[in-house]
Amino acid sequence: MSIRTEVRPCTEGQIGLITLDAPRSLNALSEPMIRQMQATLDQWAQDPSVCLVLISGEGDKGFCAGGDIRQLHQAIDAGQGDSHAIQYFAAEYRLDYTLHRYPKPLVCWAHGLTLGGGLGLLAGSRYRLVSPSAQLAMPEISIGLFPDVGAGYFLNRLPEGIGLFLGLTGARLNQSDALRIGLADLAVADEKPDALIQRIVDTRWTGDRAADDNRLYRLLNRFAVEQAPTLPDSHLADHEQRIAQLCRGESLPEVVHKLTGEDAEDDWWQTAIANLEKGCPTTAWLVWEQLRRARQLSLKEIFRMELVMAVRCCAEGDLREGIRARVIDKDQNPQWQFGRVDAVPVEHVERHFTAPWLPADDPLGDLH
């Protein structure tokens, strides 16, 4: 299953531990991993002895590099893209929704690469801790998908222009960046949560959610202060005003033109813009429309919209081609359906927001 779960006794009460344990694939989320996490969280939500939960990842390179896109590519190649996409993405989004609504205090410890679906796990957690090696990003524009896992919710809550910029460029954020824009709550000095877990184990937990949450809040803040990590320089600190200005446009082609025409010498900015220039033009439109539409939607409605988008992406050619070029053949030269953002037809974009099922058959229609 590639997931380890454990219930560990504390001085009083118990903590539930979930560890992503597929380090060779950077803990990429397979469907069995997702379903095991869902079953475990559902069980612990009903167990009065489990007072809080901590999620982390095994291995030195990252917490979670996103979804298992190799498996997705195989399903699309085998002509099973629609059925696999519905099963996989519905299960993943249900898990993310569960995290956002979880009835007990939930901590996520992110280290190293925390991309796509990994950032979805972090964003859905009550307390979001990032280690010195943390690198956060939504890099889907490089493979022809879109920033999913509830990104329509959490990207829209970032400072002006930042969410759109991250979706269009797949720019990576370090510890300081994540704290600066509210994608993380606390910075820690350790790469692994062992010391924090021991601190939690040595504490009394009552099972009263409000009391435990208050106690955990104080414990986490003391822990972070005692560690006093030395934070890296923030990339965004140098560019956030520029980003706000450039992403303030009436149309996507206007914004893309301004971003790609901006002259900046530092490597972080140039890498981000190169991702946009080489990225999938359809994805750029999906990000633009996703964030615009999501402003008027509830969290549940956002996940339902993103499921439609994901299934439609699997039915189109860009996602298959993007995964092939980036992960399978690794030639890094995807041939997108449309060569430029201004060449993407309106009806092509609109189709990604049109559900292939009746409302009564919505796989996420039972979210509440």
Salt bridges, closest charged atoms under 4 A:
GLU6 OE2 - ARG8 NE 3.09
GLU12 OE1 - ARG204 NH1 3.41
ASP21 OD2 - ARG4 NH1 3.37
GLU31 OE2 - ARG35 NE 2.86
GLU58 OE1 - ARG4 NH1 3.16
ASP77 OD2 - HIS73 ND1 3.68
ASP77 OD1 - ARG320 NE 2.54
GLU160 OE2 - ARG248 NE 2.80
ASP185 OD1 - ARG128 NH2 2.83
ASP212 OD1 - ARG215 NH1 3.60
ASP213 OD2 - ARG126 NH2 2.71
GLU226 OE1 - ARG199 NH2 2.81
GLU240 OE2 - ARG180 NH2 2.54
GLU254 OE2 - LYS258 NZ 3.99
GLU262 OE2 - ARG242 NH1 2.79
ASP266 OD2 - HIS239 NE2 2.50
GLU289 OE1 - ARG292 NH2 2.72
GLU289 OE1 - ARG293 NE 2.85
GLU316 OE2 - ARG351 NE 3.18
GLU321 OE2 - ARG324 NH2 2.86
ASP329 OD2 - ARG324 NH1 2.90
ASP331 OD2 - ARG324 NH1 2.51
ASP342 OD1 - ARG340 NE 2.77
GLU350 OE1 - ARG293 NH2 2.92
ASP362 OD2 - ARG304 NE 2.73
ASP366 OD1 - ARG94 NH2 2.98
